[in-house]
Amino acid sequence: MNANELAKRIVSALEDKKAEDIKIIDISHISVIADYFIIAGGSNRNQVQALADHVDESCGKAGHPVKQIEGYDSANWILMDYSDVIVHIFSREDRLFYDLERIWRDGVFIEKEQL
């Protein structure tokens, strides 16, 4: 599965669980850490964890297990590392505070259909 297909799968899994304000940022031309950042939000701790669980399950079934998950227990900011795609799932408050979209503004913001 290439990075585009993986990113599509992740976005679909997030949409399935009603993630808020999903953003896809192509960072391949500005960083070697990944090709894409996917940023999404949840309305509460339970939804943030449910989003992460569903992404993990969907990608696992497709043969692409997560390499590392950080922040699951606190569920303020869950980071999921799939090598070529890094997923950030935030609570509303933490998303505003960390503002990754501003930090990575040199990346290219793309729509799901462009993957």
Chimera marker file (.cmm) of the C-alpha trace (Angstrom):
<marker_set name="trace">
<marker id="1" x="0.000" y="0.000" z="0.000" r="1" g="1" b="0" radius="0.5"/>
<marker id="2" x="1.528" y="3.317" z="-1.021" r="1" g="1" b="0" radius="0.5"/>
<marker id="3" x="1.269" y="6.530" z="1.007" r="1" g="1" b="0" radius="0.5"/>
<marker id="4" x="-1.679" y="7.855" z="-1.027" r="1" g="1" b="0" radius="0.5"/>
<marker id="5" x="-3.731" y="4.691" z="-0.535" r="1" g="1" b="0" radius="0.5"/>
<marker id="6" x="-2.877" y="4.607" z="3.150" r="1" g="1" b="0" radius="0.5"/>
<marker id="7" x="-3.847" y="8.260" z="3.575" r="1" g="1" b="0" radius="0.5"/>
<marker id="8" x="-7.189" y="7.612" z="1.823" r="1" g="1" b="0" radius="0.5"/>
<marker id="9" x="-7.881" y="4.664" z="4.118" r="1" g="1" b="0" radius="0.5"/>
<marker id="10" x="-7.063" y="6.728" z="7.204" r="1" g="1" b="0" radius="0.5"/>
<marker id="11" x="-9.253" y="9.643" z="6.135" r="1" g="1" b="0" radius="0.5"/>
<marker id="12" x="-12.132" y="7.257" z="5.405" r="1" g="1" b="0" radius="0.5"/>
<marker id="13" x="-11.763" y="5.652" z="8.832" r="1" g="1" b="0" radius="0.5"/>
<marker id="14" x="-11.796" y="9.094" z="10.464" r="1" g="1" b="0" radius="0.5"/>
<marker id="15" x="-14.889" y="10.078" z="8.467" r="1" g="1" b="0" radius="0.5"/>
<marker id="16" x="-16.621" y="6.851" z="9.531" r="1" g="1" b="0" radius="0.5"/>
<marker id="17" x="-16.381" y="7.950" z="13.157" r="1" g="1" b="0" radius="0.5"/>
<marker id="18" x="-17.341" y="11.580" z="12.445" r="1" g="1" b="0" radius="0.5"/>
<marker id="19" x="-13.949" y="13.210" z="13.000" r="1" g="1" b="0" radius="0.5"/>
<marker id="20" x="-14.021" y="16.990" z="12.994" r="1" g="1" b="0" radius="0.5"/>
<marker id="21" x="-12.174" y="19.173" z="10.476" r="1" g="1" b="0" radius="0.5"/>
<marker id="22" x="-9.925" y="16.603" z="8.810" r="1" g="1" b="0" radius="0.5"/>
<marker id="23" x="-6.873" y="18.189" z="7.178" r="1" g="1" b="0" radius="0.5"/>
<marker id="24" x="-4.372" y="16.458" z="4.891" r="1" g="1" b="0" radius="0.5"/>
<marker id="25" x="-0.982" y="18.118" z="4.523" r="1" g="1" b="0" radius="0.5"/>
<marker id="26" x="1.549" y="16.914" z="1.971" r="1" g="1" b="0" radius="0.5"/>
<marker id="27" x="4.897" y="17.466" z="3.693" r="1" g="1" b="0" radius="0.5"/>
<marker id="28" x="6.985" y="15.314" z="1.331" r="1" g="1" b="0" radius="0.5"/>
<marker id="29" x="8.777" y="18.307" z="-0.171" r="1" g="1" b="0" radius="0.5"/>
<marker id="30" x="9.677" y="19.909" z="3.180" r="1" g="1" b="0" radius="0.5"/>
<marker id="31" x="10.424" y="16.971" z="5.486" r="1" g="1" b="0" radius="0.5"/>
<marker id="32" x="11.827" y="13.455" z="5.413" r="1" g="1" b="0" radius="0.5"/>
<marker id="33" x="9.761" y="12.230" z="8.363" r="1" g="1" b="0" radius="0.5"/>
<marker id="34" x="6.675" y="11.397" z="6.290" r="1" g="1" b="0" radius="0.5"/>
<marker id="35" x="4.783" y="12.138" z="3.087" r="1" g="1" b="0" radius="0.5"/>
<marker id="36" x="1.557" y="13.221" z="4.776" r="1" g="1" b="0" radius="0.5"/>
<marker id="37" x="0.259" y="14.585" z="8.041" r="1" g="1" b="0" radius="0.5"/>
<marker id="38" x="-3.412" y="13.932" z="8.682" r="1" g="1" b="0" radius="0.5"/>
<marker id="39" x="-4.913" y="16.094" z="11.399" r="1" g="1" b="0" radius="0.5"/>
<marker id="40" x="-8.379" y="15.517" z="12.842" r="1" g="1" b="0" radius="0.5"/>
<marker id="41" x="-10.348" y="16.415" z="15.912" r="1" g="1" b="0" radius="0.5"/>
<marker id="42" x="-12.743" y="14.802" z="18.309" r="1" g="1" b="0" radius="0.5"/>
<marker id="43" x="-15.312" y="16.400" z="20.563" r="1" g="1" b="0" radius="0.5"/>
<marker id="44" x="-14.328" y="14.497" z="23.703" r="1" g="1" b="0" radius="0.5"/>
<marker id="45" x="-11.861" y="11.954" z="25.096" r="1" g="1" b="0" radius="0.5"/>
<marker id="46" x="-13.995" y="8.949" z="24.140" r="1" g="1" b="0" radius="0.5"/>
<marker id="47" x="-14.367" y="10.080" z="20.541" r="1" g="1" b="0" radius="0.5"/>
<marker id="48" x="-10.651" y="10.833" z="20.223" r="1" g="1" b="0" radius="0.5"/>
<marker id="49" x="-9.856" y="7.286" z="21.374" r="1" g="1" b="0" radius="0.5"/>
<marker id="50" x="-12.587" y="5.805" z="19.153" r="1" g="1" b="0" radius="0.5"/>
<marker id="51" x="-11.107" y="7.604" z="16.149" r="1" g="1" b="0" radius="0.5"/>
<marker id="52" x="-7.659" y="6.182" z="16.910" r="1" g="1" b="0" radius="0.5"/>
<marker id="53" x="-9.079" y="2.698" z="17.474" r="1" g="1" b="0" radius="0.5"/>
<marker id="54" x="-10.940" y="2.756" z="14.169" r="1" g="1" b="0" radius="0.5"/>
<marker id="55" x="-7.909" y="3.990" z="12.207" r="1" g="1" b="0" radius="0.5"/>
<marker id="56" x="-5.785" y="1.284" z="13.836" r="1" g="1" b="0" radius="0.5"/>
<marker id="57" x="-8.340" y="-1.418" z="13.040" r="1" g="1" b="0" radius="0.5"/>
<marker id="58" x="-8.895" y="-0.287" z="9.448" r="1" g="1" b="0" radius="0.5"/>
<marker id="59" x="-5.186" y="-0.063" z="8.634" r="1" g="1" b="0" radius="0.5"/>
<marker id="60" x="-4.412" y="-3.296" z="10.478" r="1" g="1" b="0" radius="0.5"/>
<marker id="61" x="-7.006" y="-5.190" z="8.420" r="1" g="1" b="0" radius="0.5"/>
<marker id="62" x="-5.350" y="-3.828" z="5.267" r="1" g="1" b="0" radius="0.5"/>
<marker id="63" x="-1.998" y="-5.211" z="6.397" r="1" g="1" b="0" radius="0.5"/>
<marker id="64" x="-0.525" y="-1.914" z="7.499" r="1" g="1" b="0" radius="0.5"/>
<marker id="65" x="-0.122" y="-1.958" z="11.293" r="1" g="1" b="0" radius="0.5"/>
<marker id="66" x="0.720" y="1.205" z="13.187" r="1" g="1" b="0" radius="0.5"/>
<marker id="67" x="4.406" y="1.515" z="14.072" r="1" g="1" b="0" radius="0.5"/>
<marker id="68" x="3.838" y="3.575" z="17.209" r="1" g="1" b="0" radius="0.5"/>
<marker id="69" x="1.013" y="5.284" z="19.087" r="1" g="1" b="0" radius="0.5"/>
<marker id="70" x="1.580" y="8.098" z="21.581" r="1" g="1" b="0" radius="0.5"/>
<marker id="71" x="-0.904" y="9.865" z="23.844" r="1" g="1" b="0" radius="0.5"/>
<marker id="72" x="-3.686" y="7.281" z="23.767" r="1" g="1" b="0" radius="0.5"/>
<marker id="73" x="-4.296" y="7.196" z="27.513" r="1" g="1" b="0" radius="0.5"/>
<marker id="74" x="-4.667" y="10.950" z="27.955" r="1" g="1" b="0" radius="0.5"/>
<marker id="75" x="-6.515" y="11.292" z="24.604" r="1" g="1" b="0" radius="0.5"/>
<marker id="76" x="-5.694" y="14.991" z="24.304" r="1" g="1" b="0" radius="0.5"/>
<marker id="77" x="-3.422" y="14.437" z="21.316" r="1" g="1" b="0" radius="0.5"/>
<marker id="78" x="-2.971" y="10.963" z="19.876" r="1" g="1" b="0" radius="0.5"/>
<marker id="79" x="-0.124" y="10.559" z="17.412" r="1" g="1" b="0" radius="0.5"/>
<marker id="80" x="-0.141" y="7.478" z="15.170" r="1" g="1" b="0" radius="0.5"/>
<marker id="81" x="2.969" y="6.713" z="13.122" r="1" g="1" b="0" radius="0.5"/>
<marker id="82" x="2.464" y="4.775" z="9.894" r="1" g="1" b="0" radius="0.5"/>
<marker id="83" x="5.917" y="5.764" z="8.529" r="1" g="1" b="0" radius="0.5"/>
<marker id="84" x="4.783" y="7.566" z="5.365" r="1" g="1" b="0" radius="0.5"/>
<marker id="85" x="1.666" y="8.961" z="7.056" r="1" g="1" b="0" radius="0.5"/>
<marker id="86" x="1.528" y="10.530" z="10.514" r="1" g="1" b="0" radius="0.5"/>
<marker id="87" x="-1.925" y="10.892" z="12.071" r="1" g="1" b="0" radius="0.5"/>
<marker id="88" x="-2.675" y="13.520" z="14.714" r="1" g="1" b="0" radius="0.5"/>
<marker id="89" x="-6.017" y="13.220" z="16.508" r="1" g="1" b="0" radius="0.5"/>
<marker id="90" x="-6.740" y="16.083" z="18.878" r="1" g="1" b="0" radius="0.5"/>
<marker id="91" x="-9.279" y="17.177" z="21.413" r="1" g="1" b="0" radius="0.5"/>
<marker id="92" x="-10.736" y="20.548" z="20.407" r="1" g="1" b="0" radius="0.5"/>
<marker id="93" x="-8.790" y="22.513" z="22.993" r="1" g="1" b="0" radius="0.5"/>
<marker id="94" x="-5.436" y="20.899" z="22.278" r="1" g="1" b="0" radius="0.5"/>
<marker id="95" x="-5.840" y="21.289" z="18.537" r="1" g="1" b="0" radius="0.5"/>
<marker id="96" x="-6.285" y="25.028" z="18.957" r="1" g="1" b="0" radius="0.5"/>
<marker id="97" x="-3.366" y="25.219" z="21.378" r="1" g="1" b="0" radius="0.5"/>
<marker id="98" x="-0.810" y="23.299" z="19.273" r="1" g="1" b="0" radius="0.5"/>
<marker id="99" x="-2.051" y="24.614" z="15.901" r="1" g="1" b="0" radius="0.5"/>
<marker id="100" x="-0.112" y="22.159" z="13.712" r="1" g="1" b="0" radius="0.5"/>
<marker id="101" x="-1.730" y="23.610" z="10.623" r="1" g="1" b="0" radius="0.5"/>
<marker id="102" x="0.155" y="26.874" z="11.268" r="1" g="1" b="0" radius="0.5"/>
<marker id="103" x="3.425" y="25.128" z="12.132" r="1" g="1" b="0" radius="0.5"/>
<marker id="104" x="3.306" y="23.060" z="8.920" r="1" g="1" b="0" radius="0.5"/>
<marker id="105" x="1.891" y="25.830" z="6.706" r="1" g="1" b="0" radius="0.5"/>
<marker id="106" x="4.763" y="25.323" z="4.241" r="1" g="1" b="0" radius="0.5"/>
<marker id="107" x="3.217" y="21.967" z="3.392" r="1" g="1" b="0" radius="0.5"/>
<marker id="108" x="0.576" y="21.613" z="0.702" r="1" g="1" b="0" radius="0.5"/>
<marker id="109" x="-2.970" y="21.296" z="2.023" r="1" g="1" b="0" radius="0.5"/>
<marker id="110" x="-4.841" y="18.832" z="-0.161" r="1" g="1" b="0" radius="0.5"/>
<marker id="111" x="-8.326" y="17.401" z="-0.456" r="1" g="1" b="0" radius="0.5"/>
<marker id="112" x="-9.072" y="13.686" z="-0.127" r="1" g="1" b="0" radius="0.5"/>
<marker id="113" x="-9.935" y="13.563" z="-3.837" r="1" g="1" b="0" radius="0.5"/>
<marker id="114" x="-6.398" y="14.704" z="-4.704" r="1" g="1" b="0" radius="0.5"/>
<marker id="115" x="-4.779" y="11.649" z="-3.108" r="1" g="1" b="0" radius="0.5"/>
<link id1="1" id2="2" r="1" g="1" b="0" radius="0.2"/>
<link id1="2" id2="3" r="1" g="1" b="0" radius="0.2"/>
<link id1="3" id2="4" r="1" g="1" b="0" radius="0.2"/>
<link id1="4" id2="5" r="1" g="1" b="0" radius="0.2"/>
<link id1="5" id2="6" r="1" g="1" b="0" radius="0.2"/>
<link id1="6" id2="7" r="1" g="1" b="0" radius="0.2"/>
<link id1="7" id2="8" r="1" g="1" b="0" radius="0.2"/>
<link id1="8" id2="9" r="1" g="1" b="0" radius="0.2"/>
<link id1="9" id2="10" r="1" g="1" b="0" radius="0.2"/>
<link id1="10" id2="11" r="1" g="1" b="0" radius="0.2"/>
<link id1="11" id2="12" r="1" g="1" b="0" radius="0.2"/>
<link id1="12" id2="13" r="1" g="1" b="0" radius="0.2"/>
<link id1="13" id2="14" r="1" g="1" b="0" radius="0.2"/>
<link id1="14" id2="15" r="1" g="1" b="0" radius="0.2"/>
<link id1="15" id2="16" r="1" g="1" b="0" radius="0.2"/>
<link id1="16" id2="17" r="1" g="1" b="0" radius="0.2"/>
<link id1="17" id2="18" r="1" g="1" b="0" radius="0.2"/>
<link id1="18" id2="19" r="1" g="1" b="0" radius="0.2"/>
<link id1="19" id2="20" r="1" g="1" b="0" radius="0.2"/>
<link id1="20" id2="21" r="1" g="1" b="0" radius="0.2"/>
<link id1="21" id2="22" r="1" g="1" b="0" radius="0.2"/>
<link id1="22" id2="23" r="1" g="1" b="0" radius="0.2"/>
<link id1="23" id2="24" r="1" g="1" b="0" radius="0.2"/>
<link id1="24" id2="25" r="1" g="1" b="0" radius="0.2"/>
<link id1="25" id2="26" r="1" g="1" b="0" radius="0.2"/>
<link id1="26" id2="27" r="1" g="1" b="0" radius="0.2"/>
<link id1="27" id2="28" r="1" g="1" b="0" radius="0.2"/>
<link id1="28" id2="29" r="1" g="1" b="0" radius="0.2"/>
<link id1="29" id2="30" r="1" g="1" b="0" radius="0.2"/>
<link id1="30" id2="31" r="1" g="1" b="0" radius="0.2"/>
<link id1="31" id2="32" r="1" g="1" b="0" radius="0.2"/>
<link id1="32" id2="33" r="1" g="1" b="0" radius="0.2"/>
<link id1="33" id2="34" r="1" g="1" b="0" radius="0.2"/>
<link id1="34" id2="35" r="1" g="1" b="0" radius="0.2"/>
<link id1="35" id2="36" r="1" g="1" b="0" radius="0.2"/>
<link id1="36" id2="37" r="1" g="1" b="0" radius="0.2"/>
<link id1="37" id2="38" r="1" g="1" b="0" radius="0.2"/>
<link id1="38" id2="39" r="1" g="1" b="0" radius="0.2"/>
<link id1="39" id2="40" r="1" g="1" b="0" radius="0.2"/>
<link id1="40" id2="41" r="1" g="1" b="0" radius="0.2"/>
<link id1="41" id2="42" r="1" g="1" b="0" radius="0.2"/>
<link id1="42" id2="43" r="1" g="1" b="0" radius="0.2"/>
<link id1="43" id2="44" r="1" g="1" b="0" radius="0.2"/>
<link id1="44" id2="45" r="1" g="1" b="0" radius="0.2"/>
<link id1="45" id2="46" r="1" g="1" b="0" radius="0.2"/>
<link id1="46" id2="47" r="1" g="1" b="0" radius="0.2"/>
<link id1="47" id2="48" r="1" g="1" b="0" radius="0.2"/>
<link id1="48" id2="49" r="1" g="1" b="0" radius="0.2"/>
<link id1="49" id2="50" r="1" g="1" b="0" radius="0.2"/>
<link id1="50" id2="51" r="1" g="1" b="0" radius="0.2"/>
<link id1="51" id2="52" r="1" g="1" b="0" radius="0.2"/>
<link id1="52" id2="53" r="1" g="1" b="0" radius="0.2"/>
<link id1="53" id2="54" r="1" g="1" b="0" radius="0.2"/>
<link id1="54" id2="55" r="1" g="1" b="0" radius="0.2"/>
<link id1="55" id2="56" r="1" g="1" b="0" radius="0.2"/>
<link id1="56" id2="57" r="1" g="1" b="0" radius="0.2"/>
<link id1="57" id2="58" r="1" g="1" b="0" radius="0.2"/>
<link id1="58" id2="59" r="1" g="1" b="0" radius="0.2"/>
<link id1="59" id2="60" r="1" g="1" b="0" radius="0.2"/>
<link id1="60" id2="61" r="1" g="1" b="0" radius="0.2"/>
<link id1="61" id2="62" r="1" g="1" b="0" radius="0.2"/>
<link id1="62" id2="63" r="1" g="1" b="0" radius="0.2"/>
<link id1="63" id2="64" r="1" g="1" b="0" radius="0.2"/>
<link id1="64" id2="65" r="1" g="1" b="0" radius="0.2"/>
<link id1="65" id2="66" r="1" g="1" b="0" radius="0.2"/>
<link id1="66" id2="67" r="1" g="1" b="0" radius="0.2"/>
<link id1="67" id2="68" r="1" g="1" b="0" radius="0.2"/>
<link id1="68" id2="69" r="1" g="1" b="0" radius="0.2"/>
<link id1="69" id2="70" r="1" g="1" b="0" radius="0.2"/>
<link id1="70" id2="71" r="1" g="1" b="0" radius="0.2"/>
<link id1="71" id2="72" r="1" g="1" b="0" radius="0.2"/>
<link id1="72" id2="73" r="1" g="1" b="0" radius="0.2"/>
<link id1="73" id2="74" r="1" g="1" b="0" radius="0.2"/>
<link id1="74" id2="75" r="1" g="1" b="0" radius="0.2"/>
<link id1="75" id2="76" r="1" g="1" b="0" radius="0.2"/>
<link id1="76" id2="77" r="1" g="1" b="0" radius="0.2"/>
<link id1="77" id2="78" r="1" g="1" b="0" radius="0.2"/>
<link id1="78" id2="79" r="1" g="1" b="0" radius="0.2"/>
<link id1="79" id2="80" r="1" g="1" b="0" radius="0.2"/>
<link id1="80" id2="81" r="1" g="1" b="0" radius="0.2"/>
<link id1="81" id2="82" r="1" g="1" b="0" radius="0.2"/>
<link id1="82" id2="83" r="1" g="1" b="0" radius="0.2"/>
<link id1="83" id2="84" r="1" g="1" b="0" radius="0.2"/>
<link id1="84" id2="85" r="1" g="1" b="0" radius="0.2"/>
<link id1="85" id2="86" r="1" g="1" b="0" radius="0.2"/>
<link id1="86" id2="87" r="1" g="1" b="0" radius="0.2"/>
<link id1="87" id2="88" r="1" g="1" b="0" radius="0.2"/>
<link id1="88" id2="89" r="1" g="1" b="0" radius="0.2"/>
<link id1="89" id2="90" r="1" g="1" b="0" radius="0.2"/>
<link id1="90" id2="91" r="1" g="1" b="0" radius="0.2"/>
<link id1="91" id2="92" r="1" g="1" b="0" radius="0.2"/>
<link id1="92" id2="93" r="1" g="1" b="0" radius="0.2"/>
<link id1="93" id2="94" r="1" g="1" b="0" radius="0.2"/>
<link id1="94" id2="95" r="1" g="1" b="0" radius="0.2"/>
<link id1="95" id2="96" r="1" g="1" b="0" radius="0.2"/>
<link id1="96" id2="97" r="1" g="1" b="0" radius="0.2"/>
<link id1="97" id2="98" r="1" g="1" b="0" radius="0.2"/>
<link id1="98" id2="99" r="1" g="1" b="0" radius="0.2"/>
<link id1="99" id2="100" r="1" g="1" b="0" radius="0.2"/>
<link id1="100" id2="101" r="1" g="1" b="0" radius="0.2"/>
<link id1="101" id2="102" r="1" g="1" b="0" radius="0.2"/>
<link id1="102" id2="103" r="1" g="1" b="0" radius="0.2"/>
<link id1="103" id2="104" r="1" g="1" b="0" radius="0.2"/>
<link id1="104" id2="105" r="1" g="1" b="0" radius="0.2"/>
<link id1="105" id2="106" r="1" g="1" b="0" radius="0.2"/>
<link id1="106" id2="107" r="1" g="1" b="0" radius="0.2"/>
<link id1="107" id2="108" r="1" g="1" b="0" radius="0.2"/>
<link id1="108" id2="109" r="1" g="1" b="0" radius="0.2"/>
<link id1="109" id2="110" r="1" g="1" b="0" radius="0.2"/>
<link id1="110" id2="111" r="1" g="1" b="0" radius="0.2"/>
<link id1="111" id2="112" r="1" g="1" b="0" radius="0.2"/>
<link id1="112" id2="113" r="1" g="1" b="0" radius="0.2"/>
<link id1="113" id2="114" r="1" g="1" b="0" radius="0.2"/>
<link id1="114" id2="115" r="1" g="1" b="0" radius="0.2"/>
</marker_set>
